[in-house]
Amino acid sequence: MYSTPIRKKTTSNSQSPNSGPRSDSASQENLKDRVRGQLGGQTWEFPPKRLSQILSAKTRKLATTTQTANEPPITLENHHLVIDNIENYNCYIDTLVDAVAKAQKIFIEPQPSQFLWTTHDDERSHYSGLVKFLNTGLDSCKAGLENKVHQAIYKELKFYVWDKPTQDGVDGAHTLKPDLVGVLGEEELELLLWSPPLKGRVMEIPGWVKGMWPELVAQAATYARALFSANPLRQFALVIGYNYKEHAMRFLVFHRGGLTISKPLELNSEQGQKDLILLLSSILTWKGLADAGFPSWCNETQVHLPAIYPIPVNIHSELHHSPCVRGRGAHVYYIHIPHTADPTSVAKAVGAPPDEYVARLSHTQRMRRSRRMQEQMERSQGGTPASNAVPQQGGAPSVSGIRQGNETGSVPDSQALISGLAGVSLRRDPSGIKTYDNTPASIMISRDLASTESPLSAIRSPNPTSVNQLKPGDYAVLKLSWIPGRGLDHKPVEPELLEKCGGMFGVPRHYYSFLAHHKDDCPTTNHLFLPSDTDQTARWNLFGASVSSDKIPEARSLLGHVISHAGHSLVSAPDFRSLLLALVHAHLGYYNMCQKGYQHRDISIGNVLMVDKPIESAHFRIDTPGDASDRDVRVNILSLCKDLNISNQCTGFVIDGDMAVNWETYFEESHTGDKSGTYQFMSDALLGAQARQRNYWHSPIDDYYSFYYVAQWACIWNPLNEPKDPDDLDALRTDIAGTSRGNATLKVLGGKRKTLGKYGALLAEAQPFLQYWYRALQSLNDEWEEQCDPNAAVLRSMADHGLQTFLRVAHKYLVEPQP
């Protein structure tokens, strides 16, 4: 569906994203390797003064000035021009010079470095003293800042020695064991989870002690990954690292473009201690969630989308979560448009949320509370809770290599790859899912919006033209991801692709796109954590990664899209014929994008979806006649569609456009051939070029190969495969989900039809089709293999011939009589 597919629960030993660890969970070493690969060479270090401004509560200067002709409004086209440096902001910490100096004096006079003295030279001997050192620093900050911190949301921050596993694993990994933790509250710390139940203690700032920076940072990155998983839309995650051999501390700020850290604070020196107080003081300037990097317009229960609806929109469920540190971090929600009501009057009638609900809650806390309330309402009405009725299916994570905004990384182990896709058919009135029009509004009131902060806008794009198609009671899909910038002259392709192609056959209807913003027009980006494009002195290449200068630094912005529906995974197809028909429709959706001049470039099990009940779409048609040869191909395509009984009733869709390109501008941009996609579904040619770091033009032929691998995945993972002895099927699934896809493909393509007892019914039925299709793709590839000078016309011709090839294969198995 999106850059990486969605979590799944297909067997009893699968886990929710924040449940206890499994026996097959990713090991700590594998997890550290994974986050090292994600960070790559995108690591930066700044002086403490600069980092204190980055962390400080701030307001945009441009937001307080009168707009002139020279200061146009922020739009999708120009947002990157005005958010690139700290000079655009007024930082609250800069107004506290005297108060910070007072706090530094209070802290330094008792010689706090005595807490760091130990009689042993091992990590654990430093835990207790380091916690005393940090808490003394926090007390000094509060004393120096005095009444300036009484509204601080972290005024109750306190550090504790932990040194034991947390009670929950996160996203398929073993439980983590931070050495020290910062949490809110003075009560004794007995239970700690990354995403605790409603009354649990929330992990705020984890800490790690080690004698080597590379090892320390890698472990700290696993904590950042857990923090991002607990609150997927947060702008940054802060971890504290202490090198006990150097007596040096760093503040590590992880963001979707990498890692930004402070230069080492030498805690035995007076200057190092002053710098620590400065950075701790910047944390105490946070008065609202936006200051701490949390979204103020979405809290996993509701989202404020004023262009869609005047009151907050209910989040029905989470469809997709892409666990990572650096990368797009795609997150997808299934949203429900409520009936219009006056939130103020409703809140008064039912009672405003208690104070305990105004505080920030973790991602899982909010989802669990929302789901519990929904389930209670359904049970009171005699129904089955939708969360229990929704099947969940399989998927795999992404590995991509975009030239600007590179997201390469090591391939995770096979079990960690098996995340899932919520298998609900998302329609305006989805079957099996109740609407909650009679639910008291206070049940779903956003804690953020119910707080003292003003409701904030999540749109900075032109008013959409088709929003009025959404009405109370409707369901839709909201996707958010951190898109990489490609230079100051580049604008995102996905919004225009969705706008121009939405509603065509095989493509969901698109409502609107927006750039997420905090208060005072502060855009949700990682720009402030990065040096300027020309300043390489701030780079701290900790892992020795080889990254060319044109790929760093990596600026990202949080972009959102609202579409009409998403569907469910092909893995959940009720039979092979339904699966094949959905693939036909999705191919036509892909081709429609090509007709408009866009190439998707990330066909994956998560981006090709199906619905059980056909959805009315525009009729499939071919816009241009083309030259003589292509005209014959297109006439044949239309003839095949007629034989296949293609109407305006669609069951298969291609969605997403994170990695799409526009052929009209793509060949004019300054870059070489680049590679993108989801690892398990990329063509062999793409994978080979990526492994050898060679330039390669990603063509429609590669996307058609990706369709094959999507179908192969869906057939292998379909639950209708229930062999008596599952060992062979389990081994096949392990191969295809890991780095041995070639072995799995050979098993599928080789030999006679697999027996029902060895692999299962659906795969046995699909094997002849897959064999015939793969041979047809090989012949197609041979025809185009010598094409080394692509352009828009050549790629469009490839799209024509590729679609014709697939429709001929589908025609053989859907229309022609079978022996």
SULSULJO-V905529 format. One line per field, one symbol per residue. ss: DSSP state (~ for helix, > for strand, _ for the rest). psi: psi as a letter, one per 40 degrees, with the letter a starting at -180 (. if undefined). A space follows every 10 residues. Layout:
ss->???
psi->???
//
This chain:
ss->__________ __________ _____>_~~~ ~~~~~~~~~_ __>>>>_~~~ ~~~~~__>>> _~~~______ ________~~ ~____~~~>> >~~~~_~~~~ ~~~~~~~~~_ _~~~~~____ ___~~~~~~~ ~~~~~~~~~~ ~~~~~~~~~_ ______>>>> >_________ __>______> >>>>______ _>>_______ >>__>>>>>> __~~~~~~~~ ~~~~~~~~~~ ______>>>> >>>____>>> >>>>>__>>> >>__>>___~ ~~~~~~~~~~ ~~~_______ _______>__ _>>_______ __>>>>>>>> >_________ >>>>>>____ __~~~~~~~~ ____~~~___ __~~~~~~~~ ~~~~~~~~~~ _____~~~~_ _>>>_____> >_____>___ ___~~~~__> >>________ __________ ~~~~__~~~~ __________ ______~~~_ ____>>>>>> >>>>______ ___~~~~~~~ ~________> >>>>>_>_~~ ~_>_>_~~~_ ________>_ ________~~ ~____>>>>> >>>____>>~ ~~___~~~~~ ~~~~~~~~~~ ~~~~~__>>_ _______>>> >>>>>>____ _______~~~ ~~~~~~~~~~ ~~~_____>> >>>>______ >>~~~~____ ____>___~~ ~__~~~~~~~ ~________~ ~~~~~~~~~~ ~~~~~~~___ ______~~~~ ~~~~~~~___ ~~~~~~~~~_ __________ ~~~~~~~~~~ ~~~~~~~~~~ ~~~~______ _~~~~~~~~~ ~~~~~~~~~~ ~~~~_____
psi->dadiaiiige ideiiidfai iideihiddd dddddddddb eghihiiddd dddddiiiih ddeeihhide giihiddede eefeieeeih hddeefdddd ddddddddde geeddehiei giddeedddd dddddddddd ddddebeeed ehefdehiii hcfiiieiih feiiiigidi ihihieihhd hhidgiidei hhhdhiihhi ehdddddddd dddddddddd gdeidihhih hhhddefiii hhhhieebhh iiihhheeid dddddddddd dddeeheidd deeiheehfe dihhgdddid iihhhdihdh hhhichadfh hhihihhiih ihdddddddd hihideedih iidddddddd dddddddddd eeihhdddeh iiaiaiiihi gidhfhfiii hiiddddgai hhfhhgidgh hehiifdehh dddehhddde aeiihiifhf iihieedeeh iheiiihhhh igiiifieeh ihdddddddd eheihehihh diiihiiaif fhigiedeei iidegedehg gdefihhide eiighiihhi ihididaiid deheiddddd dddddddddd dddddeeihd efhideehii idhihhiiih ihdidaaddd dddddddddd dddefhaehh ehihiifdei ihddedeeig iihiiiahde eiiddddddd defiihhhid dddddddddd ddddddehee hgidhedddd ddddddebef dddddddddi aihiiddddi dddddedddd dddddddddd dddedehegi iddddddddd dddddddddd ddeddihi.
//
